[in-house]
Amino acid sequence: MKSIIEVYKIGYGPNTDLHCMPYVACKEIKKMILNDFKKIDSIEICLYNEFAKYYHNDCKFKRVMIDGFKELKVPVRIKAVKITPPAVRALYTFDVNINLMKKTQTITHRVIGTGGGNYIITDIAKKPKYPFQNFAEMEKYFLTHKNISFLKYVNSFEKNDIIVKHFKQCLKVMNNLIASGLKKTGNLTFENKASICYKRRARAILTTKPKNESCSETINRLISAYVYAICEENISNNSKIVCSPTCSTTGILWGTLKFVIDKYKPSQERIFNGLVGAGLLCSLFSKNASIASDIVGCGGVIGTACGMTAALISHIIYNANISEMGNAFEMALEHSLGITCDSCHWLPIIPCIQRCASFALRAYEIAVLNHSLMQTPKLCKLDDVIQAVYETGMDNLQKHKLIGHGCFKQHALYALKKEGK
């Protein structure tokens, strides 16, 4: 991982690899252009494989790429290459051709997606900033250096306090997203799937308070409302979102965090320190397994989101150290093993939202349970569970990891027709 910021990417949804990753990559290349050249003539983007396949059917896809370069104020031309060159093997690949003034020279940067919204720029060699290879190393370091916080540690690798600035922006983006989602009602329709509609539920969950509601019911209702607001705004295709670790699962962390901030009023330092600690744990999972659903399946991705959230909440509420945060992360991962995408009606967007809400509640409960179990010896090591998640994902059939990828429309329409909708 090049930076902790990779775990908290600010981009566009609803799809992590098709929308968020291209936007973030284009913004990085834009910064390189501003540093290297005073003026350029134009930019041409060549799309391959999956990008070329979706380009003509996804109007959002074009906009996110152009938005990545909009500060340059130069023409941006995008073309889908139907016949992929032999050298382009990765599914998510595109070239950015920078034409200098009067087209005297063209400089090309190739972007290759590595899954879960991550990518590499092939001509830019970047070494990981944080040296931990596994949780055992990370745990040993922070237990030995108890005076070094997670935030202080990552700041020693970064410049100009960029982490704090980025987290402030993340909170602003997600608070705006939650507020927007809680105001809206009505149905959501899907691009190129006009026959499918989804009724927004976030506002109804927030405002429908049962009589004699218990404290635990209030917690569940509020967290669920915040998670639904994020997820519903994400699939509406209109807003920026913080991808943590993916667009479809980010509601777990930010919805739960919204509730915890409102209830416990933690300091900004405690929040940011917890976000860094949770991000470091996610980086270990990404390094030794993957946050790409086509590799580890839904269980790996949503388990990571749940684990990050449980670790973060443990730190905010109980001031958990690295060992205790690792225990919470492990518990969430272990009990997410083997989860598949929607195998009932082949409507991934529905279980994505419901599953995020249920796993947000689970993350909160894991944090509470983890605090009660702090004195109990752990039998499962986080490094072993990460390996188990990876092996389980590799053993799982591809059709159970990405059910909506190839047969979304056919099976979704059949399911709705069968129900008379």
Number of C-alpha atoms within 10 A of each C-alpha: 19 11 18 22 16 18 25 21 24 23 25 27 29 26 19 24 23 22 24 28 30 30 24 23 21 21 20 14 18 17 14 11 16 13 9 9 9 9 13 19 17 19 21 17 21 17 23 25 20 16 22 21 14 16 18 12 11 15 11 17 21 18 13 23 22 20 15 20 21 15 12 18 10 13 14 19 14 17 15 19 15 11 9 13 10 6 6 14 12 14 15 23 23 26 17 21 19 21 18 17 13 9 11 8 10 16 10 15 16 17 24 22 20 18 20 25 28 24 19 15 18 12 10 10 7 11 10 9 14 17 10 16 12 17 21 14 11 20 18 12 14 17 13 10 10 11 9 13 18 21 19 13 15 21 16 11 10 13 9 8 13 11 19 17 10 15 19 12 14 19 15 11 17 22 17 15 22 24 14 15 25 24 11 16 13 10 13 16 15 14 15 10 12 9 14 17 14 14 11 20 19 26 18 14 19 18 12 9 13 10 6 7 10 10 9 8 13 14 17 20 21 20 28 28 25 31 34 28 28 32 31 27 24 24 21 16 16 12 18 19 27 26 29 29 30 30 27 26 29 26 36 36 28 25 28 28 24 18 19 19 16 9 10 10 12 13 11 13 12 16 20 19 22 28 27 26 25 29 25 23 26 23 26 20 25 22 15 14 19 25 30 22 21 22 24 26 31 26 25 32 29 29 27 31 31 33 34 33 35 35 35 33 30 28 23 25 18 14 15 22 20 25 19 21 29 26 27 31 31 27 25 25 26 20 12 21 21 19 20 22 22 19 15 10 17 23 22 19 19 12 17 18 22 15 17 26 26 17 28 32 22 19 30 26 14 25 30 17 14 23 19 10 14 14 8 8 7 10 6 12 14 25 16 12 19 25 14 17 26 22 14 19 27 15 13 18 14 16 16 18 25 22 19 21 12 10 13 17 17 11 17 19 18 13 16 15 11 9 8 7 10
